Amino acid sequence: MTQLTLAKAQIAITAALEFSRGKSLSPMAVAVLDARGVLKAYAAEEGTALRRADIAIGKAYGALSMGVGSRTIGVRATERPHFIAAVNNAIGGSMIPVAGGVLIRGDDKSIIGAIGVTGDSSDNDELAALAGLAAAGLTADPT
């Protein structure tokens, strides 16, 4: 069974940041949470804006809370804003409903964690998350 180890989380973060630098994106912050929503690893580049840690964690935490990627949560927020607002309130206001929060799946398709990336456009944040997870040999589920 695939496990989300500290080593894999760190590889994912390093690779996400390397992807971002290779694309000349804005300074990024990356958080990896385990299946319980506990912070496994975090890194931020020099020049990231204040509170980027909270945003990266919020993207990943929202994905874990809803069982779908944060891009999907953003779509649902447009379709059913009252529901997403209620869920966000229920989980303490820590959901960020835009792309950049990607679930991590185990071999058996169970959710073993999530990665959240922030700093550039939400689309680029998600691309960096996907690159990081691929480099770590982890299965990404952005939907």
Helices and strands as residue ranges (DSSP letters): H 6-22, E 29-34, E 39-44, H 52-66, H 70-79, H 81-90, E 101-105, E 111-118, H 122-135, E 139-141
